[in-house]
Amino acid sequence: MMLGIWIVAGRTAFSQSEINDSLVTLLSSRSGSEKALLFNQLADGLTKTNPRQAILWSDSGLSLLSQFEWSKERIHAYSNKAYGYFYLKNYDSSLIMMKEGLNYAKQFKQRKSEATMQGQIGMFFLQKGEFDSSLVYNVKSIALLKNVFESAEDTSHLHLMNISKALGNTGQIFIRKGDYEQGFHYFVDALKYRELAKAPPESMAKLTTNMAGLYAYLKDYENSQKYYLQTLLLYEKINDRAMMEIIYGNLGVVEKNLGNNDKAIQYYTLALKLDEELGNEEQKVNNLCNLAKLYLDEGDLDRATLSYHQALALEKLISSKFTLAELHLNMGLIYLKSNQNQLAGKHLLKSLGVAETEGMNTLIYKIEEALSQVYNNTGNYKQAYFYHVKYHNLYDSINNENSRNRLSELQTRYETKKKEKEILSLTAEKTEQKLAIIEQKSNLTRQRIIIFTILLVLFLSAGLAYFLFIRYRLKQKNKHIELENQNLQIESRLLRSQINPHFIFNALNSIQHFVLNNEKTQASTYLIKFANLMRNVLSMSRKEMVLLEDDLETLKINLELEKLRLKDKFDFVFSIDQSIELDAIYIPPMLMQPHIENAIKHGVEKKEGTGTIRIEISLLDHHLKCVIQDDGIGREKSAVNQKKGHVSVAGKLTRERFEILKKKRGTHISQVIIDQKDSHGNSIGTRVELIIPFEKDQA
């Protein structure tokens, strides 16, 4: 799967013939560095369309400048020559020019120019698929660029954009090497600097395209599709064919993985058409390979073989090692599918040789998996086992659960922050529009002040009232946003308090105990309940309202797990009013769960003998009355056993959440905790009464 976008440094375009002619006419009247500047401007617009002429113009500029004196135009000329040689596919000469420019900048201690050349060399290796070398130069470039910005040496829009581009390129490297978390960090950092630069929408869209690619690598194809389609609308509007070419190809990959093969073929066809028009052989190879994989999965070996051979015919034109490695991987897969194991092994080993030199982990584990199958088919079981182990080790290191959880958390933070910025931006935009209207009306009134004095007073009064009304509306809106943010923070903290490491540790220990004691039925039951609980809690934590039936089911699973873990230390009973329609009533999720947890932890768990927890649900004046009652040791005795200064986090978060719900819904909601005692004043348990608003499904 070939995804992503290369963000190359922006270059000033002087390709129009009229501009070139005007620059040529000025050459005779200029000398020294001014004349060198004109030569560089002539070369700027030709590095891709006429690279040989661009090199000649750059050489003319270099001949006018001494290498023993500093001139930014000398760096400019080195850069243009490097681009010219690159587009002529003379990569050795291109790299020599870049390194000459880098050494020249270092000689005169010009940090900005040094950073530019480091970044250009990093881009060179990135486009050739040499990721480790690219990473070295990109990291150096980023450090220099940030240092220049932080020391206020250059805080311009262009400099901020250069930082963002270097960060975006580095993020691409980490994604290709299988380090999605690092890649995500670099993309978010790139977005920050692009926002500081007040970049236009089409520039911001490039980073959105990178995020879409990251979602595709994580197999979150719905989000990937959403972001690709957003950027495609913009690039089709401005007719940016280079970006359209990449997005069409990537959408083909996404649609295939969503099961929409007809749509995928349409996108690949559009991408291949642009590949031809733009002369982009490497993108053409990528799209042909992806199209062939689609045919291969459909069982159409003839079409798959044809597409792969078309791609293989372009092998000598490929400069990117990543593209080359992926091409031979795909050829190996098609030969494997058609039981031509010898040819499959040949292509797979060639692909592995290229991929291992640059640590292309996202390709290596796929190659190792295929090689294991090849050797298994040919009876070489030792080699088959060797590559099978390597495949599993690398796959697990890329896709381990902890890494995915961290990345998921980072994605959530990114999406939340993005949404908050959109809300604030819309609010500010509306405020500016309203103020502009008021200002316009005030100006009109001032022009007619002599004739319409009385009307002016009335108009200003109306304008003031309108302004105050708008301010009141804005305050109400900001208050609503603040409540939403507080609610999100509290729900997030409540979720972390509910899925605590101690509970997970105990649950997994219980599963281990059953397994070691060969209690398969108990282990299976416990594991299924534990998985269902985790799924329900995570699912409900993202919803504002959930079915009462689902909420009670989650509570029941939690109680069953705790009862199993504590070896039947307690029993529990649900008593629900028969008039309540469990599958038609919605309530805020997990309001009762913290009190259930306290009833177990601070009540029945510490009681001598077996305890009982009773949950009663009844209707009370358009609200639900929920009672949680235990016959444990009581809060006072439990507090004696607690460490000094201990505060119940779940209880504190529940109180804060009740306050937020009360403000937000404007309805009665309450919780009362009653310490129950016998006639002698001894504690006989705790009773919690919750009054909860609900919504009823009208369907």
C-alpha positions as CSV (number, residue, x, y, z in Angstrom):
1,M,0.0,0.0,0.0
2,M,1.7,3.2,-1.2
3,L,0.3,6.3,0.6
4,G,1.4,9.8,1.6
5,I,2.6,13.0,0.1
6,W,6.0,14.5,-0.3
7,I,6.1,18.1,0.8
8,V,8.8,19.7,-1.2
9,A,10.2,23.1,-0.4
10,G,8.3,26.0,-2.1
11,R,10.0,27.5,-5.1
12,T,9.3,30.8,-6.8
13,A,8.1,30.3,-10.3
14,F,9.4,32.4,-13.2
15,S,8.5,30.0,-16.0
16,Q,6.4,32.3,-18.1
17,S,8.2,33.3,-21.3
18,E,7.2,37.0,-20.9
19,I,9.0,37.2,-17.5
20,N,12.0,35.3,-18.9
21,D,12.3,37.7,-21.8
22,S,12.1,40.7,-19.5
23,L,14.8,39.2,-17.2
24,V,17.1,38.5,-20.2
25,T,16.8,42.1,-21.4
26,L,18.0,43.3,-17.9
27,L,21.1,41.2,-17.9
28,S,23.2,43.6,-19.9
29,S,22.5,46.4,-17.5
30,R,23.5,44.4,-14.3
31,S,26.7,43.1,-12.9
32,G,28.1,41.1,-10.0
33,S,25.6,39.7,-7.5
34,E,22.7,41.6,-9.1
35,K,23.3,39.8,-12.4
36,A,23.7,36.5,-10.5
37,L,20.3,37.1,-9.0
38,L,18.8,37.5,-12.5
39,F,20.4,34.2,-13.6
40,N,19.0,32.5,-10.6
41,Q,15.5,33.8,-11.3
42,L,15.8,32.6,-14.9
43,A,16.8,29.1,-13.6
44,D,14.0,29.0,-10.9
45,G,11.2,28.3,-13.3
46,L,13.1,25.9,-15.5
47,T,14.5,23.3,-13.0
48,K,11.7,20.8,-13.9
49,T,10.5,21.9,-17.3
50,N,14.0,22.5,-18.9
51,P,16.6,21.4,-16.4
52,R,19.6,21.6,-18.8
53,Q,18.9,25.3,-19.4
54,A,18.4,25.8,-15.6
55,I,21.9,24.3,-15.0
56,L,23.4,26.7,-17.6
57,W,21.8,29.8,-16.1
58,S,23.0,28.6,-12.6
59,D,26.5,28.1,-13.9
60,S,26.5,31.6,-15.3
61,G,25.5,33.0,-11.9
62,L,28.2,31.0,-10.1
63,S,30.9,32.3,-12.5
64,L,30.1,35.9,-11.2
65,L,30.4,35.0,-7.5
66,S,33.6,34.3,-5.5
67,Q,33.5,31.2,-3.4
68,F,35.7,33.0,-0.8
69,E,33.0,35.6,-0.1
70,W,29.5,35.1,1.3
71,S,26.6,35.5,-1.1
72,K,23.1,34.0,-0.7
73,E,22.9,33.9,-4.5
74,R,25.7,31.3,-4.6
75,I,23.5,29.1,-2.3
76,H,20.6,29.8,-4.6
77,A,22.6,28.7,-7.7
78,Y,23.8,25.5,-6.0
79,S,20.2,24.6,-5.1
80,N,18.9,25.2,-8.7
81,K,21.7,23.1,-10.2
82,A,20.9,20.3,-7.7
83,Y,17.2,20.4,-8.7
84,G,18.2,20.4,-12.4
85,Y,20.4,17.4,-12.1
86,F,17.7,15.6,-10.0
87,Y,15.1,16.0,-12.7
88,L,17.7,14.8,-15.3
89,K,18.0,11.7,-13.0
90,N,21.7,12.5,-12.6
91,Y,21.5,11.8,-8.9
92,D,25.2,11.8,-8.1
93,S,25.7,15.3,-9.6
94,S,22.6,16.5,-7.8
95,L,24.0,15.3,-4.4
96,I,27.4,16.8,-5.1
97,M,25.8,20.2,-5.7
98,M,23.8,20.0,-2.5
99,K,26.9,19.1,-0.4
100,E,28.9,21.9,-2.0
101,G,26.1,24.4,-1.0
102,L,26.1,22.9,2.5
103,N,29.8,23.2,3.0
104,Y,29.7,26.8,1.6
105,A,27.0,27.7,4.2
106,K,29.0,26.1,7.0
107,Q,32.2,27.8,6.0
108,F,30.6,31.2,6.6
109,K,28.4,30.1,9.5
110,Q,25.1,30.9,7.8
111,R,22.6,28.9,9.8
112,K,19.5,29.6,7.7
113,S,21.3,28.6,4.5
114,E,22.9,25.5,6.2
115,A,19.4,24.5,7.4
116,T,18.0,24.9,3.8
117,M,20.7,22.7,2.3
118,Q,20.3,20.1,5.1
119,G,16.6,20.0,4.3
120,Q,17.2,19.7,0.6
121,I,19.6,16.8,1.0
122,G,17.0,15.2,3.4
123,M,14.4,15.6,0.7
124,F,16.8,14.1,-1.9
125,F,17.2,10.9,0.2
126,L,13.5,10.8,1.0
127,Q,12.5,10.8,-2.6
128,K,15.0,8.1,-3.3
129,G,13.6,6.0,-0.4
130,E,16.8,6.1,1.6
131,F,15.0,6.8,4.9
132,D,17.9,6.6,7.4
133,S,20.0,9.0,5.5
134,S,17.1,11.3,5.0
135,L,16.3,11.2,8.7
136,V,19.8,12.4,9.7
137,Y,19.7,15.4,7.4
138,N,16.0,16.3,8.2
139,V,16.6,16.2,12.0
140,K,19.6,18.5,11.6
141,S,17.6,20.9,9.4
142,I,14.7,21.0,11.9
143,A,17.0,21.8,14.8
144,L,18.7,24.7,12.9
145,L,15.4,26.1,11.6
146,K,13.8,26.1,15.1
147,N,16.9,27.6,16.6
148,V,16.8,30.5,14.1
149,F,13.1,31.0,14.8
150,E,13.4,30.9,18.6
151,S,16.4,33.3,18.6
152,A,14.2,35.7,16.6
153,E,16.7,35.7,13.8
154,D,13.9,35.0,11.4
155,T,10.2,34.8,12.3
156,S,8.9,35.3,8.8
157,H,6.0,33.4,7.2
158,L,8.4,31.7,4.8
159,H,10.7,30.5,7.6
160,L,7.7,29.1,9.6
161,M,6.6,27.3,6.4
162,N,10.1,25.8,6.0
163,I,10.0,24.4,9.5
164,S,6.5,22.9,8.9
165,K,7.7,21.3,5.6
166,A,10.7,19.8,7.3
167,L,8.6,18.4,10.1
168,G,6.0,17.0,7.7
169,N,8.8,15.2,5.7
170,T,10.2,13.7,8.8
171,G,6.8,12.5,9.9
172,Q,6.6,10.7,6.5
173,I,9.9,8.9,7.2
174,F,8.7,7.6,10.5
175,I,5.4,6.4,9.0
176,R,7.2,4.5,6.3
177,K,9.5,2.9,9.0
178,G,6.4,1.8,11.0
179,D,6.8,4.2,13.9
180,Y,3.2,5.7,13.6
181,E,3.4,7.4,17.0
182,Q,6.5,9.5,16.1
183,G,5.0,10.2,12.7
184,F,1.9,11.5,14.3
185,H,3.9,13.8,16.7
186,Y,5.8,15.3,13.7
187,F,2.5,15.9,11.7
188,V,0.9,17.7,14.7
189,D,4.1,19.8,15.2
190,A,4.1,20.7,11.5
191,L,0.5,21.8,11.8
192,K,1.4,24.1,14.7
193,Y,4.0,25.9,12.7
194,R,1.8,26.1,9.6
195,E,-0.9,27.7,11.7
196,L,1.6,30.2,13.1
197,A,2.5,31.1,9.5
198,K,-1.2,31.7,8.7
199,A,-0.9,29.3,5.8
200,P,-3.6,29.3,3.1
201,P,-6.2,26.5,2.9
202,E,-4.4,24.6,0.1
203,S,-1.2,24.5,2.2
204,M,-3.0,23.3,5.3
205,A,-4.7,20.7,3.2
206,K,-1.3,19.0,2.5
207,L,-0.9,18.2,6.2
208,T,-4.5,17.0,6.2
209,T,-3.5,14.7,3.4
210,N,-0.7,13.3,5.5
211,M,-3.1,12.7,8.4
212,A,-5.4,10.8,5.9
213,G,-2.4,8.6,5.0
214,L,-1.6,7.9,8.6
215,Y,-5.2,6.8,9.2
216,A,-4.9,4.5,6.2
217,Y,-1.8,2.9,7.6
218,L,-3.7,2.4,10.9
219,K,-6.5,0.7,8.9
220,D,-9.0,3.4,10.0
221,Y,-10.2,3.7,6.4
222,E,-13.4,5.7,7.2
223,N,-11.4,8.6,8.7
224,S,-8.9,8.3,5.9
225,Q,-11.6,8.5,3.2
226,K,-13.2,11.6,5.0
227,Y,-9.9,13.6,5.0
228,Y,-8.9,12.6,1.5
229,L,-12.3,13.7,0.1
230,Q,-12.0,17.0,2.0
231,T,-8.7,17.9,0.4
232,L,-9.7,16.5,-3.0
233,L,-12.5,19.1,-3.3
234,L,-10.1,21.9,-2.6
235,Y,-7.4,20.7,-5.1
236,E,-10.0,20.0,-7.8
237,K,-11.3,23.5,-7.3
238,I,-7.8,25.1,-7.8
239,N,-6.8,22.4,-10.4
240,D,-3.7,21.3,-8.6
241,R,-3.1,18.2,-10.7
242,A,0.0,17.0,-8.9
243,M,-2.0,16.8,-5.6
244,M,-5.0,15.4,-7.4
245,E,-2.8,12.6,-8.9
246,I,-1.6,11.5,-5.4
247,I,-5.1,11.7,-3.8
248,Y,-6.8,9.8,-6.6
249,G,-4.3,6.9,-6.1
250,N,-4.6,6.9,-2.3
251,L,-8.4,7.0,-2.5
252,G,-8.2,3.9,-4.7
253,V,-6.3,2.1,-1.9
254,V,-8.9,3.3,0.7
255,E,-11.9,2.3,-1.3
256,K,-10.4,-1.1,-2.0
257,N,-10.0,-1.7,1.7
258,L,-13.6,-0.5,2.3
259,G,-14.8,-3.2,-0.2
260,N,-15.7,-0.7,-2.9
261,N,-13.7,-2.2,-5.7
262,D,-15.6,-0.4,-8.5
263,K,-14.9,3.0,-7.0
264,A,-11.2,2.0,-6.4
265,I,-10.8,1.2,-10.1
266,Q,-12.3,4.5,-11.0
267,Y,-9.8,6.4,-8.8
268,Y,-6.9,4.3,-10.1
269,T,-7.9,5.1,-13.7
270,L,-8.0,8.9,-12.9
271,A,-4.6,8.7,-11.2
272,L,-3.0,6.8,-14.1
273,K,-4.3,9.3,-16.6
274,L,-2.7,12.1,-14.6
275,D,0.5,10.0,-14.2
276,E,0.8,10.0,-18.0
277,E,0.0,13.7,-18.4
278,L,2.5,14.7,-15.7
279,G,5.2,12.2,-16.7
280,N,5.4,10.8,-13.1
281,E,6.8,7.3,-13.6
282,E,7.0,6.5,-9.9
283,Q,3.4,7.4,-9.1
284,K,2.5,5.4,-12.2
285,V,4.3,2.3,-10.8
286,N,2.6,2.7,-7.4
287,N,-0.9,3.0,-9.0
288,L,-0.3,0.0,-11.4
289,C,0.9,-2.1,-8.4
290,N,-2.1,-1.2,-6.3
291,L,-4.5,-1.8,-9.2
292,A,-2.8,-5.2,-9.8
293,K,-3.3,-6.1,-6.1
294,L,-7.0,-5.4,-6.5
295,Y,-7.2,-7.7,-9.5
296,L,-5.2,-10.3,-7.6
297,D,-7.5,-10.3,-4.6
298,E,-10.5,-10.7,-7.0
299,G,-8.8,-13.7,-8.5
300,D,-8.2,-12.1,-11.9
301,L,-4.6,-13.3,-12.4
302,D,-4.5,-12.2,-16.1
303,R,-5.2,-8.6,-15.4
304,A,-3.1,-8.6,-12.3
305,T,-0.1,-10.0,-14.2
306,L,-0.6,-7.4,-17.0
307,S,-0.6,-4.5,-14.6
308,Y,2.5,-5.8,-12.7
309,H,4.5,-6.3,-16.0
310,Q,3.6,-2.7,-17.0
311,A,5.0,-1.6,-13.7
312,L,8.1,-3.8,-14.0
313,A,8.8,-2.3,-17.4
314,L,9.4,1.1,-15.6
315,E,11.8,-0.4,-13.0
316,K,14.9,1.4,-14.5
317,L,13.1,4.8,-14.2
318,I,12.4,4.3,-10.5
319,S,14.6,6.4,-8.1
320,S,12.8,5.6,-4.9
321,K,14.0,2.5,-3.1
322,F,10.6,2.2,-1.3
323,T,8.8,2.1,-4.6
324,L,11.3,-0.5,-6.0
325,A,11.0,-2.7,-2.9
326,E,7.2,-2.6,-3.0
327,L,7.2,-3.4,-6.8
328,H,9.3,-6.6,-6.2
329,L,7.2,-7.5,-3.2
330,N,4.0,-7.3,-5.3
331,M,5.6,-9.4,-8.1
332,G,6.6,-12.0,-5.5
333,L,3.0,-12.1,-4.2
334,I,1.5,-12.7,-7.7
335,Y,4.0,-15.5,-8.4
336,L,3.2,-17.0,-5.0
337,K,-0.6,-16.8,-5.8
338,S,0.0,-18.7,-9.0
339,N,2.3,-21.3,-7.3
340,Q,5.4,-20.2,-9.1
341,N,7.5,-20.4,-5.9
342,Q,10.9,-20.1,-7.4
343,L,10.1,-16.8,-9.2
344,A,8.2,-15.6,-6.1
345,G,11.3,-16.2,-3.9
346,K,13.5,-14.4,-6.4
347,H,11.4,-11.2,-6.3
348,L,10.8,-11.3,-2.5
349,L,14.5,-11.7,-1.7
350,K,15.3,-8.8,-4.0
351,S,12.6,-6.7,-2.3
352,L,13.9,-7.7,1.2
353,G,17.5,-6.7,0.3
354,V,16.3,-3.2,-0.6
355,A,13.9,-2.8,2.3
356,E,16.3,-3.9,5.0
357,T,19.0,-1.3,4.0
358,E,16.6,1.5,4.9
359,G,14.6,-0.1,7.7
360,M,11.3,-0.1,5.8
361,N,9.5,-2.1,8.5
362,T,6.0,-1.6,7.0
363,L,7.3,-3.6,4.0
364,I,9.7,-6.0,5.7
365,Y,7.2,-7.8,7.8
366,K,5.0,-8.4,4.6
367,I,8.0,-9.7,2.7
368,E,9.0,-12.1,5.6
369,E,5.4,-13.4,5.8
370,A,5.4,-14.2,2.0
371,L,8.9,-15.8,2.2
372,S,7.7,-18.1,5.0
373,Q,4.9,-19.3,2.7
374,V,7.3,-19.8,-0.3
375,Y,9.7,-21.9,1.8
376,N,6.8,-23.8,3.3
377,N,5.5,-24.6,-0.2
378,T,8.9,-25.8,-1.3
379,G,9.4,-28.0,1.7
380,N,12.2,-25.9,3.3
381,Y,10.6,-25.8,6.7
382,K,13.6,-24.5,8.6
383,Q,13.7,-21.3,6.5
384,A,9.9,-21.2,6.6
385,Y,10.0,-21.2,10.4
386,F,12.8,-18.7,10.5
387,Y,10.9,-16.1,8.4
388,H,7.6,-16.9,10.2
389,V,9.2,-16.0,13.5
390,K,10.8,-12.8,12.1
391,Y,7.5,-11.8,10.6
392,H,5.6,-12.2,13.9
393,N,8.3,-10.3,15.9
394,L,8.3,-7.3,13.6
395,Y,4.5,-7.2,13.1
396,D,4.0,-7.3,16.9
397,S,6.5,-4.6,17.5
398,I,4.8,-2.3,15.0
399,N,1.2,-3.1,16.0
400,N,1.6,-3.7,19.8
401,E,-1.4,-2.7,21.9
402,N,0.4,-0.1,24.1
403,S,1.6,1.8,21.0
404,R,-1.9,1.7,19.4
405,N,-3.5,2.9,22.7
406,R,-1.0,5.8,22.9
407,L,-1.6,6.7,19.3
408,S,-5.4,6.5,19.8
409,E,-5.1,8.9,22.7
410,L,-3.0,11.3,20.6
411,Q,-5.6,11.1,17.8
412,T,-8.4,11.9,20.2
413,R,-6.5,14.9,21.6
414,Y,-5.7,16.1,18.1
415,E,-9.4,15.8,16.9
416,T,-10.7,17.5,20.1
417,K,-8.2,20.4,19.8
418,K,-9.1,20.7,16.1
419,K,-12.8,20.9,16.9
420,E,-12.3,23.5,19.7
421,K,-10.3,25.6,17.3
422,E,-13.1,25.4,14.7
423,I,-15.7,26.4,17.2
424,L,-13.6,29.4,18.4
425,S,-12.8,30.4,14.8
426,L,-16.5,30.4,13.9
427,T,-17.4,32.4,17.0
428,A,-14.7,35.0,16.3
429,E,-15.8,35.2,12.6
430,K,-19.4,35.8,13.5
431,T,-18.4,38.4,16.1
432,E,-16.4,40.3,13.5
433,Q,-19.2,40.1,11.0
434,K,-21.7,41.6,13.5
435,L,-19.3,44.3,14.6
436,A,-18.6,45.2,10.9
437,I,-22.4,45.5,10.3
438,I,-22.7,47.9,13.3
439,E,-19.7,49.9,12.2
440,Q,-21.2,50.2,8.7
441,K,-24.5,51.4,10.1
442,S,-22.7,53.9,12.3
443,N,-20.8,55.4,9.4
444,L,-24.0,55.8,7.4
445,T,-25.7,57.5,10.3
446,R,-22.8,60.0,10.8
447,Q,-23.0,61.0,7.1
448,R,-26.6,62.1,7.6
449,I,-26.3,63.5,11.1
450,I,-27.3,67.1,10.2
451,I,-30.5,66.2,8.4
452,F,-31.6,63.2,10.6
453,T,-30.6,64.2,14.1
454,I,-33.6,62.7,15.8
455,L,-33.5,59.6,13.7
456,L,-29.8,59.2,14.5
457,V,-30.6,59.1,18.3
458,L,-33.2,56.4,17.7
459,F,-30.9,54.5,15.4
460,L,-28.0,54.5,17.9
461,S,-30.3,53.3,20.6
462,A,-31.5,50.4,18.4
463,G,-27.8,49.7,17.5
464,L,-26.8,49.7,21.1
465,A,-29.6,47.3,22.0
466,Y,-28.7,45.1,19.1
467,F,-25.0,45.1,20.2
468,L,-25.9,44.2,23.8
469,F,-28.1,41.4,22.5
470,I,-25.3,40.0,20.4
471,R,-22.9,40.2,23.4
472,Y,-25.5,38.4,25.5
473,R,-25.8,35.7,22.8
474,L,-22.0,35.3,22.6
475,K,-21.7,35.0,26.4
476,Q,-24.4,32.3,26.4
477,K,-22.6,30.5,23.6
478,N,-19.2,30.7,25.3
479,K,-20.8,29.5,28.6
480,H,-22.2,26.5,26.7
481,I,-18.8,25.7,25.1
482,E,-17.1,26.0,28.5
483,L,-19.7,23.5,30.0
484,E,-19.1,21.1,27.1
485,N,-15.3,21.2,27.7
486,Q,-15.6,20.7,31.4
487,N,-18.0,17.7,30.8
488,L,-15.5,16.2,28.3
489,Q,-12.6,16.6,30.8
490,I,-14.6,15.1,33.7
491,E,-15.9,12.2,31.6
492,S,-12.3,11.5,30.5
493,R,-11.0,11.5,34.1
494,L,-14.0,9.4,35.2
495,L,-13.3,6.8,32.5
496,R,-9.6,6.6,33.7
497,S,-10.8,6.2,37.3
498,Q,-13.2,3.4,36.2
499,I,-10.8,1.4,34.1
500,N,-8.1,1.5,36.8
501,P,-4.9,-0.5,36.5
502,H,-5.6,-2.3,39.9
503,F,-8.9,-3.7,38.6
504,I,-7.4,-4.8,35.3
505,F,-4.4,-6.4,37.1
506,N,-6.7,-8.3,39.4
507,A,-9.0,-9.4,36.5
508,L,-6.0,-10.7,34.5
509,N,-4.6,-12.5,37.6
510,S,-8.0,-14.2,38.0
511,I,-7.9,-15.3,34.4
512,Q,-4.3,-16.6,34.9
513,H,-5.4,-18.5,38.0
514,F,-8.2,-20.3,36.2
515,V,-5.9,-21.1,33.3
516,L,-3.1,-22.5,35.5
517,N,-5.7,-24.6,37.4
518,N,-7.1,-25.9,34.1
519,E,-10.5,-24.4,34.9
520,K,-11.2,-23.7,31.2
521,T,-14.9,-22.9,31.6
522,Q,-14.3,-20.4,34.4
523,A,-11.4,-18.8,32.5
524,S,-13.4,-18.5,29.3
525,T,-16.4,-17.1,31.2
526,Y,-14.3,-14.6,33.1
527,L,-12.4,-13.5,29.9
528,I,-15.6,-13.0,27.9
529,K,-17.2,-10.9,30.7
530,F,-14.0,-8.9,31.1
531,A,-13.9,-8.2,27.3
532,N,-17.6,-7.2,27.2
533,L,-17.1,-4.9,30.2
534,M,-14.1,-3.1,28.6
535,R,-16.0,-2.8,25.3
536,N,-19.1,-1.4,27.0
537,V,-17.3,1.1,29.2
538,L,-15.2,2.4,26.2
539,S,-18.3,2.6,24.0
540,M,-20.5,4.4,26.5
541,S,-17.8,6.8,27.6
542,R,-18.1,8.5,24.1
543,K,-21.9,8.9,24.3
544,E,-23.9,11.6,26.1
545,M,-26.9,9.4,26.6
546,V,-27.2,5.6,26.6
547,L,-30.0,3.1,26.9
548,L,-30.9,2.2,30.5
549,E,-30.8,-1.4,29.5
550,D,-27.1,-1.1,28.3
551,D,-26.1,0.8,31.4
552,L,-27.6,-1.9,33.7
553,E,-26.0,-4.7,31.6
554,T,-22.6,-3.1,32.1
555,L,-23.2,-2.8,35.9
556,K,-24.3,-6.4,36.0
557,I,-21.1,-7.6,34.2
558,N,-18.9,-5.5,36.6
559,L,-20.7,-7.0,39.6
560,E,-20.3,-10.5,38.3
561,L,-16.6,-10.1,37.7
562,E,-16.0,-8.6,41.1
563,K,-18.1,-11.4,42.7
564,L,-16.1,-14.0,40.8
565,R,-12.8,-12.3,41.8
566,L,-13.7,-12.1,45.4
567,K,-14.9,-15.7,45.5
568,D,-18.6,-15.1,46.1
569,K,-17.8,-12.6,48.9
570,F,-21.1,-10.9,48.1
571,D,-24.4,-11.3,46.3
572,F,-26.3,-8.7,44.4
573,V,-30.0,-8.1,43.5
574,F,-31.6,-5.8,40.9
575,S,-35.1,-4.6,41.6
576,I,-36.6,-2.7,38.7
577,D,-40.1,-1.2,38.5
578,Q,-42.0,-3.2,35.9
579,S,-43.5,0.0,34.3
580,I,-40.0,1.1,33.2
581,E,-39.2,0.3,29.6
582,L,-35.5,-0.5,29.7
583,D,-35.1,-0.5,25.9
584,A,-36.8,2.9,25.4
585,I,-35.2,5.1,28.2
586,Y,-31.9,6.9,27.8
587,I,-29.8,8.2,30.7
588,P,-26.3,9.8,31.1
589,P,-23.9,6.8,31.2
590,M,-22.2,5.3,34.2
591,L,-23.6,7.5,36.9
592,M,-24.3,4.5,39.2
593,Q,-21.0,2.7,38.6
594,P,-18.8,4.7,41.0
595,H,-21.2,4.0,43.9
596,I,-21.3,0.3,43.0
597,E,-17.5,0.4,43.1
598,N,-17.6,2.1,46.6
599,A,-20.2,-0.4,47.8
600,I,-17.8,-3.3,47.0
601,K,-14.5,-1.7,47.9
602,H,-15.5,0.1,51.1
603,G,-18.4,-2.0,52.1
604,V,-19.0,-5.7,51.5
605,E,-15.4,-6.6,50.6
606,K,-14.2,-5.8,54.1
607,K,-17.2,-7.3,55.8
608,E,-16.9,-10.6,57.7
609,G,-19.1,-13.1,56.0
610,T,-21.1,-12.6,52.8
611,G,-22.6,-9.2,51.9
612,T,-25.4,-8.1,49.7
613,I,-25.7,-5.2,47.3
614,R,-29.2,-4.2,46.2
615,I,-29.9,-1.9,43.2
616,E,-33.5,-0.5,42.9
617,I,-34.8,1.5,40.0
618,S,-38.2,3.2,40.0
619,L,-40.0,6.2,38.4
620,L,-40.3,9.5,40.4
621,D,-41.9,12.6,38.8
622,H,-40.4,12.2,35.3
623,H,-37.1,11.1,36.8
624,L,-35.5,7.8,37.7
625,K,-34.8,7.1,41.3
626,C,-31.8,4.8,41.6
627,V,-31.0,3.3,45.0
628,I,-27.7,1.4,45.7
629,Q,-27.8,-0.2,49.1
630,D,-25.1,-2.4,50.8
631,D,-24.9,-4.1,54.2
632,G,-21.1,-3.6,54.4
633,I,-19.0,-2.1,57.2
634,G,-20.1,1.5,56.4
635,R,-18.3,4.7,55.5
636,E,-17.0,5.6,59.0
637,K,-15.3,2.3,59.6
638,S,-13.9,2.2,56.0
639,A,-12.5,5.7,56.5
640,V,-10.5,4.5,59.6
641,N,-8.8,1.9,57.3
642,Q,-8.0,4.4,54.6
643,K,-4.6,6.2,54.4
644,K,-4.6,9.7,55.8
645,G,-5.7,12.3,53.3
646,H,-7.2,9.8,50.9
647,V,-9.9,11.3,48.7
648,S,-12.3,9.2,46.6
649,V,-11.5,10.2,43.0
650,A,-14.6,8.5,41.6
651,G,-16.9,10.2,44.2
652,K,-15.3,13.6,43.5
653,L,-15.7,13.2,39.7
654,T,-19.3,12.0,40.1
655,R,-20.2,15.1,42.1
656,E,-18.5,17.4,39.5
657,R,-20.4,15.5,36.7
658,F,-23.7,16.0,38.5
659,E,-23.1,19.7,38.7
660,I,-22.3,19.9,35.0
661,L,-25.4,17.9,34.1
662,K,-27.5,20.2,36.3
663,K,-26.2,23.4,34.7
664,K,-26.4,22.0,31.2
665,R,-29.9,20.4,31.3
666,G,-31.5,22.9,33.7
667,T,-33.3,20.0,35.5
668,H,-33.3,18.4,38.9
669,I,-30.5,15.9,39.4
670,S,-29.2,14.9,42.8
671,Q,-27.3,12.3,44.9
672,V,-27.8,11.6,48.6
673,I,-25.6,9.2,50.7
674,I,-27.1,7.8,53.9
675,D,-25.1,6.0,56.6
676,Q,-27.5,3.3,57.9
677,K,-27.3,2.3,61.6
678,D,-29.1,-0.1,63.9
679,S,-30.9,0.9,67.1
680,H,-27.6,0.8,69.0
681,G,-25.9,3.2,66.6
682,N,-23.8,0.6,64.9
683,S,-23.2,0.8,61.1
684,I,-25.2,-1.7,59.0
685,G,-24.3,-0.4,55.6
686,T,-24.7,2.5,53.2
687,R,-27.6,3.7,51.0
688,V,-27.1,6.0,48.0
689,E,-30.2,7.6,46.4
690,L,-29.7,9.1,42.9
691,I,-32.4,11.2,41.1
692,I,-31.5,11.1,37.4
693,P,-33.3,12.8,34.4
694,F,-34.0,10.6,31.4
695,E,-35.2,10.8,27.8
696,K,-37.7,8.5,26.3
697,D,-37.5,7.1,22.8
698,Q,-40.6,8.3,21.0
699,A,-40.3,5.9,18.1
